[in-house]
Amino acid sequence: MNRRLLLRAVLILLVGGAALAAVLASLYMAREREARETAQVLTGKTFAEPGQVPIGGPFTLVDHIGRTVTEKDFGGRYLLVFFGFSNCPDVCPTTLGDIASALDLLGAEADAVQPLFVSLDPERDTPERLAEYVAAFHPKIVGLTGTAEQIAAVAKEYRAFYEKVSAASYYAQEIGGADDKSAPGDDYLISHQGNTYLMSPKSEYLTHFTYGTKPEEMAKTVRKAIAKFGNPAAEK
Amino acid sequence: MRHLIVTVFAVVALGLVPWTADAQQGSGSVAVEQPWARASIGTTRPAAAYLTLVNNGGGIVRLASIESPVAGRAEVHRTVKQGEVMRMEPAGTIELPAGGRVVLEPGGLHIMLMDLKQPLKKGESFPLMLRFADGPTVEVTVPIMGPGARGPNQ
């Protein structure tokens, strides 16, 4: 009798577990699909009507040479805006490498474009550190940093989510405790949104590239934007 | 009866011998293909290295640890894409089933080289030791590509 009860309990647990897993998996897949569809709509063939999508806006930041700059200092050029941090070993170098290749593919048309790398790590990314970092990828890329408040403001405008993850909690997921000696306390990483925004010469949102977009695709879209919206930088 | 037990035991033991040997060979026949790293920018930031692990043996193989004279610490980490947010996490133990293949590439699994002892310069190379649990240590020479390289051929 007892054994039968036990069997029944195990069976219920198994079926329940499987059902829960199925529900979680379908929820996850639905969310992934939604994200993909949104990205497709926004990065599809058409650009957003300039001024219609409330992404981006005015900012005051410090460039990698140490000058205080606003969006107006880059006016007249299309902006490629990417958020990251210079201690980021995988995602940021990949995207900056892709942006650099896209600029090379654009040739003379790259003069119409200003790529901006906005640091989400103002604590460690001083102008000097950023200068060293962006120069490694392409001479055209400008690194931007600022106070924590300035960075928070620009990230919010661009809907660029970011979150500091301490090494202790990072390793805690893995080993189930924060007492791992291999994780120095002052060390941290930043989870962040991986989009690159293409903004009009008036800093209006046109489209964005999700992480992993090929440089060829980026260059093609930038060319299309220049053909459609003109090149004020060349007219000056 | 005793004969039967001895026979059964012998058959099982014989069956186990090649099996165990195979498992050991399994750890011994891990191939490390196409290692490459990105040039570091100074020494105060972690660098990343990538490669492909192939288990040609018949048993499960686990990557226990990674060492390199150029870094104080080396670990496999994973970039996870959650919607539009990119997050990193330690990958834990990398396990290769018999005949299995694990690719470390940008945007996915990567070897984080931390506490760099020297800058990784494009065009140079460095040794990397991959220690497998209950198995050998495989040493590979990792060529250094550009800081934004996407693969070993750039």
Boltz contact constraints between the chains, C-beta under 6 A:
constraints:
  - contact:
      token1: [A, 35]
      token2: [B, 83]
      max_distance: 6.0
  - contact:
      token1: [A, 87]
      token2: [B, 45]
      max_distance: 6.0
  - contact:
      token1: [A, 89]
      token2: [B, 46]
      max_distance: 6.0
  - contact:
      token1: [A, 89]
      token2: [B, 48]
      max_distance: 6.0
  - contact:
      token1: [A, 89]
      token2: [B, 112]
      max_distance: 6.0
  - contact:
      token1: [A, 90]
      token2: [B, 48]
      max_distance: 6.0
  - contact:
      token1: [A, 90]
      token2: [B, 79]
      max_distance: 6.0
  - contact:
      token1: [A, 90]
      token2: [B, 110]
      max_distance: 6.0
  - contact:
      token1: [A, 91]
      token2: [B, 79]
      max_distance: 6.0
  - contact:
      token1: [A, 91]
      token2: [B, 86]
      max_distance: 6.0
  - contact:
      token1: [A, 93]
      token2: [B, 38]
      max_distance: 6.0
  - contact:
      token1: [A, 93]
      token2: [B, 147]
      max_distance: 6.0
  - contact:
      token1: [A, 93]
      token2: [B, 148]
      max_distance: 6.0
  - contact:
      token1: [A, 94]
      token2: [B, 106]
      max_distance: 6.0
  - contact:
      token1: [A, 96]
      token2: [B, 148]
      max_distance: 6.0
  - contact:
      token1: [A, 97]
      token2: [B, 148]
      max_distance: 6.0
  - contact:
      token1: [A, 100]
      token2: [B, 148]
      max_distance: 6.0
  - contact:
      token1: [A, 132]
      token2: [B, 41]
      max_distance: 6.0
  - contact:
      token1: [A, 132]
      token2: [B, 42]
      max_distance: 6.0
  - contact:
      token1: [A, 133]
      token2: [B, 41]
      max_distance: 6.0
  - contact:
      token1: [A, 136]
      token2: [B, 41]
      max_distance: 6.0
  - contact:
      token1: [A, 136]
      token2: [B, 147]
      max_distance: 6.0
  - contact:
      token1: [A, 137]
      token2: [B, 148]
      max_distance: 6.0
  - contact:
      token1: [A, 161]
      token2: [B, 85]
      max_distance: 6.0
  - contact:
      token1: [A, 174]
      token2: [B, 90]
      max_distance: 6.0
  - contact:
      token1: [A, 174]
      token2: [B, 92]
      max_distance: 6.0
  - contact:
      token1: [A, 189]
      token2: [B, 88]
      max_distance: 6.0
  - contact:
      token1: [A, 191]
      token2: [B, 85]
      max_distance: 6.0
  - contact:
      token1: [A, 191]
      token2: [B, 87]
      max_distance: 6.0
  - contact:
      token1: [A, 193]
      token2: [B, 84]
      max_distance: 6.0
  - contact:
      token1: [A, 193]
      token2: [B, 85]
      max_distance: 6.0
  - contact:
      token1: [A, 194]
      token2: [B, 86]
      max_distance: 6.0
  - contact:
      token1: [A, 195]
      token2: [B, 84]
      max_distance: 6.0
  - contact:
      token1: [A, 212]
      token2: [B, 107]
      max_distance: 6.0
